[in-house]
Amino acid sequence: MSNSNIETIDYTQLNIDRGLTAPLVRIPNNETIIGLRRALPMLDINAKHLTFINQCIALCQVNDEMVTSLKDVSKEMDVSISTIRNHAKALTNKGIFAELYCTTDPKNKRRGVLFNFIIPDLSIQLEKPLKEEVSRELPQMRIEEVDLIKQRDLSDLAFCDLITSVLFGALRFNQKGNQNKIESYVVWGSERVLVETQSGKGERIALLKDLRYYIATITVLESIIRERLRNDEEITETYNIPLNAILSVIQLPKTGGNKMQAVKSIRRLSGTSFHIKQLPKWFLKKYRMSDKTVFHLIILTLRVEAESTDVPGSLVLQIQFPSETISQIRRQIDGKTNAIHDLTNTHPLVLSITHNLVFAFSLWTSAYFTDKGSYMMDWNEMKDRTAPQFTMTNFKKAFSEVIEKHRVPAITVDVIDGKFVERIDEDYEPIYKNGVAIRDTANILGIKVVLDNGKFTITPEINPDSPRIRNLLSPFLSLQIQTKNNS
C-alpha cells in the first residue's frame, strides 16, 4: 500500500461527528455481510478472531455509514489496540478484509488504514509453471498387479472416490498407533463392509490426514493429463509430480518442514493397501460376481524422490498410479461414462484442516451431496460413515466438540406476504448433557448439521445454482473458470 496514487477515502466528517480516528473498519454493503456469513463456516477461524469479526460487524451496523474504528472495537472487547490490530492483520491475510487508505484528519489529511470487509475467495489455483516441471518423464517401472478384480469388469467404478468417500474410514486415525494391519467396518453404499488395511515393509499404515496429500496429488495429476491430452501426448501410469505443486493445492508454504511432512505422508500412502474379502451384495449383483470374489486395492506407488533439474532445490516425486486411477480421470475428462471424478469436489479449504473428524466428515459429505439435497441419520450411522474405528462413547463426545465449535444461529422460516423469509430463532437453545450434544445447529465447512434428540439432518448450505458453486469444484476446474473469466 505504498503507492501514493491509491485513492484515499475521506472520513474526516466521521471524526468531527463521532470522534472516529483511523484505523477504521467498514462494511461496504449488506451483500458482503451475507456472503461473509456463508463463507466463515468454511474457513478455519479461531474463536478470538470470530469474536473480533462479530464485534466489528455489530459496531458497524449501528451507524448509517457502517463504519467503526479499531479503537472502539478495542474498548468493547476490553483488549489492547495492538491485539486488535494483529487480529485485523491476520484476517486480512485470510481474505476477510481488504486494506484501503482513508483519512480522518481534518487538518493535515494524514492517511490511515481502512479494513474493508470482503467475501473471501475460497478457490485454489495451481501454479502455472506446472507443465515445465513435469515434462521430463523418467523410465516407467512395472508394478505387480494385485487386484483380483479385472479393470475391464468395473468400467464405471470410480476408484479414487472409493478411497476418499468410503475406505478413508479404514485408515489410521491415531497418530501414535503403529499397527501394520487394521480391521474395520466401513459403509459402502447401504452395507457395512469389513476392510483389512495393511502397510508395506518399513512403513506404518497411512494416517487419515495423509489423504490430503493424495487428493492434492490426484488434483495435480488431473491437470497434467488434461495438458497431455490437449497436446496429443502419451498417457502413461507413471508421472513426475512436483512437490511444490502438491503443497500449493493444500495451501501450505513451501518450507523444509512442510516438504518433509508431505514426503512422509506420500511414503505411507505408497505402502498402504486395502483388502475386502466380502464385498457388498449390491456390488456382487451389479457386476455379476460370485460371493467368493476378493478385492485388493493399492493407493499409489512412490518410485523415486529426486531434485528437479528445471527448478534447483525443488523436489520431484516419480509416482506410479494404478491403471484404474488413470482410466477414471480420462473418463471424467472425456465425459464418456458415469464414473464422475468427485475426488476433488471436496471443498478446497478442507485440505488445510488437520482435525480428523472435520476432515472425515467433509470427505463423505462431499461425495454424498453431489446429487442429493439433504440426509437424515442417527448417531450410529454418523459414526460408521465418519469414524468407524471410534467407540460410540468417544465419538459422541468428540463429534459434539466439533458441533459446538462450528455452531451457527438456528434459523426459522416465516411466511410474509406469501413469501418465505428466514430469520434467526431467538428462542432456540442448544442442549448438551455430560459433554454430548442433544440439540444444536452447526455449519461444518458448508454443510449444515441440525441435531435434535439423537437425529441429524444434514444439508448443503450452498445452493447448487449459486454463482459461488465454483468454490466447491476441483481446484483445477476453479482455475479454468478463473482463467476464462479473466480472458
N, C-alpha and C positions, 0 to 999 in steps of 0.2 A: 504493500500500500504506500510505497514511497513516491509514486507518480503524482506530481503536483497538478496534473491536468484532470485527475479524477474529480468528479463532481462532489462538492461539499453541500450537504443538506442543512439548511438554515433552521435551527430550532431555538433561536435567541428569544422568541416570544414565550416559549415554554419556560425559559429561565426567568423572564420578567413576571409571568403569571403564576408559575408554580415553584420557582426556585430550582428547577432541574439543571444539573450540570452533567457533562459527559464524563464517563461513557454511558450511553443510553441503550435501551432495548426497545425494539419496535415490532409490532405485528402489522405487516403490510396490508392484510385483508383477512376476512373471515375464512376464505377458501384455504389459505395457508394453514390456519389452525386445524381445520377439518382434516386436511391431508396429513399434517404433522401427527395428529392424534391417531390416525390409522397406521402411520409408519412407526411410531415409537415402540409398540409391542414387538416389532420385527428387529429392533436394534437391541444390543446388549448394553442397556443404560443402567448404571448402578443407582441405588436408592437416593443417594445425595444429589446426583445430577438430575434425577427425576423430580425431586422436591424443588430444586432450583428452577427447573423448567416450569413447573406448575405455579410457582410463586411469581415468576416473571409474567406468565400469561394472566394471572389474576390481577396483578397491579396494572398491566397494560389495559385490560378490558374495563377498568373503572373510569377510563377517560376517553373522550371522543377521539383524541389523536392516536389512541392505542400505543402510547409511548410511556416508558418509565425509565428510571435511572438505576444503575447498579448500586448506587449509594442507598436508594430506597429499598431495594431488594435485600441489601446487607442488613439494614435495620429490621426488616420484617423477619428475616431468618436468624437474626442475632448471631451473625458470624462476621469476621473481618472482611473488609473490602478487598483485600488481597486474595482471600479464599474465593470470594465471588468472582473476581477477575479470572482466577485459574479455572473455575467451573465454566465460565463463558468461553475461554480459550479452548478448553478440552472439547466442548460441544461444537465449537467451530470446526475443529479437526474431524469430528464425526458427521459433519454436514447438517447440523441442526441450525446453525447461524451462518450468515454471510457477513463479513466485516465491511462496513461502509464508512465514509467520512461524514462527520457532522460538526456543527459549531453551536455552542450555547453561550458564547462570549459576545455580548452586545457591543463591547468596546473594541477589543483587538481582533475579534473574529478568529481566535485560535481554534485549530481543528482538534476534534476528539474522535473517538470510535463510536460507531453505532452498530450494535449487534442486531442484525435484521433476521427475524425468524424466516426459515425457508423449509420447503418439503424435501427431506433427504432423498438423494438419488441412491436407490438400493441395487442398481445393476452393477455388473462386473465387466471389465474389459480385459481381454487377453493382450499380452504385449505384441506389438506389431512386428518386431524382428523375429517372430517365431519361425517363419519358413527358413530363414538363413541358418538358424541354429540346428535344424533337424534335417537339412538337405543331405548330410553325409550318412548314407546307410552302411552300417557295419555288416560283415558277413552274417547271414542268417544261420541260426543254430536250431537243430532239431530237438523237439521235446517229446518225451514218451507220452503216448496217448493213454489217458487214464479213464476217460468217460466210457462207460459200458453202453450208454445210450447213444446211438449214432446221430450225428448232427442233422442229417437229412430227414430223420424221423421227427424232428422238432423244429420244423422250418419257421414256425410262428412264435416260438418261445423267446422271450427277452431275458437272456442270461444275466446281463448287467443288473437289470431291475430285480431279478430274483435275489441277487446278493444284497442289494441295498433296501429292498422293501420286505423281505422275508427272512433270509438267512443271517442278517445282521444280528438277530437275537441269539445266534449260536456262537458269536464271538466272545472274547474275554471282556467282561465289564470291570473286573477287579484289576487295577494297575499292578498290585503286588502279587497277584497269582502267578504261579509258574507251571501250570498244568501243560502237558503236551497232548492231552486229549480231554475234550469236554463233551458230555452228552446233555442235550437239552431239547425241549419240545418247542417248536415254533408253529405259528399259524400260517398255513399256506392255503389260500382260498378260504374254505369254510372248515378245514380239518387241521387238527393238531398233528404234527409230524415229528418223529424222533430223528434228530440230526446228530451225527458224531463229527466233531470238529477236531482236526489233527494238525500238528505243527511238524515242520521239517527238522532235520538234524541241526542242532546248534541254535535253534530259534524257538521262541515261545509263540503260542497262538496269538494271532493279531488281536489288538485291542479294538473295541468298538470305535473309538475315536480315530483309529488308523484309517477307517473308511473315508474320512475327509480327504486323505491323500489319494485314495482310489478314485473317488468322484472327480477330484481335480485332474488326475492323470487321464481319465477317460474323456474329460472335457477337452483337454489339450489334444488327445488322440483324435477326437472327432474333428477338430479344426484342421489337423494335419491331413486326415483322409479326405475331407472336403477339398482341400487345396490340391491334393494329388489327383483327385477325380477331375477337377477343373482343368488341370494341366495334362490330362491323359497319361499320368504316371502309374507305375505298377503299385498295386495294393498288396502288401505283404502282411505277415503276422508280427514281425519284429521291427521296432521303431526306436529311434534315439529321441528321448523326451528331455528337454532342458529342465533342470531342476528349478530354475528361476521362474519358468512359466507355471509350474505347479504351485509355487509359493504365491504367484500373482493371483491365481484363481482363488486361493484361500485368503488372500489379502494379508499376507504375512511379510514383514520386512525381510530382505534377503541377507540376513545376518548369519554368521557362522553357526550359532546355536539353532536357528530355525532350519538351516540346511541339514545339520546333523540329525535333528529330530525327524525331518522328512525322510531321509535315507533310512533311518532305523525303522520307521513305520512301513516303508515300502519293502524292506527286507522281511519284516514279519508277515506282511501280506503275501509276499512271494512264497513263503514257506507254509502257508495255511491252506488247507483243503477241507471240503465238506463231503460227507458221505451219508446218503439217505438209503437205508436198506428196506424201508417200507414206504412206498410212495402213496400219495393221496388217491383215494378211489376214483375221484373225478379225473385225475391225471391219467391213470391207467386206462380208464374208459375212453377218454378223449383221444389218446394216441394208440389205442388198441394193443396194450401191452399186458403181459402176464403179471400176476402179483408177486412173481419172483424177481422182477426187474430191479436192478440196483443202479443208483445214480451217484456218480462221483464228479465233483466239480472243483477245479482249481481257480484261483482268482487271477493271478498273473505270474510270470516268471522273470525275475530280475537277473539279467545275464552279465552285464558289465557296468561298472561305475568308472567314468573317465572324465578328464578335463576336456572342455571344448577347445578345438583348435581355432575356432572362429572368434570366441569370446574368452580371452585368457582369464583364468580364475573361476570360470563358470562350469559347473558340473553337468554332465550329460549322462542319463541313465538309459542303457540299452535294455528294453523290456520286450519280452515276447508275450503276446496276448493269445488266449485261446481263440481258435478259429471261430467259435460261436460268437465271441465278442465282436470280432471284425465283421462278421456277417450281420449281426444285429445293427451295427452302426451304418453299414451300407444299405440295409433295408430301410432304415429310418431316412437316410438321405434320399434314396430312390423313391420312397413312398409307395413301395410295391406290396407291402404286407401290413398286417395289423400289429406287428411287433414294435409298438411305439417305444422309442428311446426315452423313457421317463426319468432316467437316472439323474440327469442334471436339472430336472424340474424342481428339485429341492430348492427352497428359497435360497438364493446365493449367500445371504449372510449367515445361514445356518452353518456354513463351513468354517466360520470363525468361532463357533460355540464349542466349548470343551466339556460342558455339562452333559454327562452320559444320557440322562433321561430326556432332556430337552432335545438332544441330537437324535436319539432313538425315536421319540415321538414324531419329530419332523420327517424322519425317513419314511415311516409307513404312511403318514398322512399325505405326504407329497405325492405318493403313488396312488393312494386310495381316492383322493379328491380330484383326479384328472377328469372324471366323468360322473361324479356324484355330488349332490348338494349338501347332504347332512347325514349324520350317522348317530345311532344310539347304542350304548353298551354299558355293561356294569364293570365293577372293579376287576372281576376275574378276567374278562376279555381285554380290558385295558392293560393288565399286567402281561397277559400272554402275547399281546401284539407289540408291547413296548419293551419289556424287560423280563422275559420268561425265566431267567436264572434267579431272580429275586424271590424271597419268601413273600407271602402276601402281607404279613405284618410290616416288614421292612419297606415293601413297595408302597403301601398306603401312606406311610409317614414321609417317605422320600418324595413321592409324587405330590403329596399335599403341600410340601415346601415349594415345589415348582409352581403349583397353582397360586399359592399365596404371593410368591414373588412376582408373578405375571398377572396379578389381579387387575381388573378393569371395572369401571362402574357398570352395574346391571342396567339394562335398557328395557323399558316398557313401551308399548305402541298404543297411541291414542288415535281415534278416528275423528278428524276435524274437517268439517265441510266435505265429507265424503272421501277424504284423503288420509292415508296412514302417516302419522307423524311420530318419529322416535323421540323419546325424552329419557333422561336419567331417572331411574326409580329411586327416589329419595328414601323410601321406606324399606328398601332391601338391606338385609343384614347378613353377612357371611356367618356361618356356624362351623366351629371346629370343636372336636372332643378328643382330648388326650393327644393332640397333635395331628389328628386325622380330619380331613375336610369332610363335612357333612353337606354343606351348601356353600357355593361360591361361584364366581364368574371370572374367567381369565382369558387372556389372549396370548397364545404361545406362538410367536413368530407367524402371525397372520391367520392362525386357526383359533376360532372362538370356542372355548370349553365352558359349558354350563353344567355344574354338578348339583343335583338335588336329590337328597335321600338315597345315595348309593347309585344313582343312574346318571350317566354322562350323555349330554347332547353336544355333538361336535360339528362345527360348521365353518367353512372357509369364510374369512372376514371380507376378502376382496371379491367383488362381483366379477365373473369371468369376462363380462363385456366391458369392463373398465379399461380406459386407455393405459392404466398403470399395470395391466397384466404383464407387460414386458418384464417387469421386475420378478416375475415368477418363472420366466423362461430360463433356458440354459444360458450361462454366461456367453457362450459363442453366439447364440441367437440374439441375445441382447446387444452384442457388439455389432451384428449385422444391421439390426434395426437402427442403432445409433448412427452407424456409418451412412445408411441410406437416408436418414433424416437430415444429416449434416451435409449431404452432397447436393 
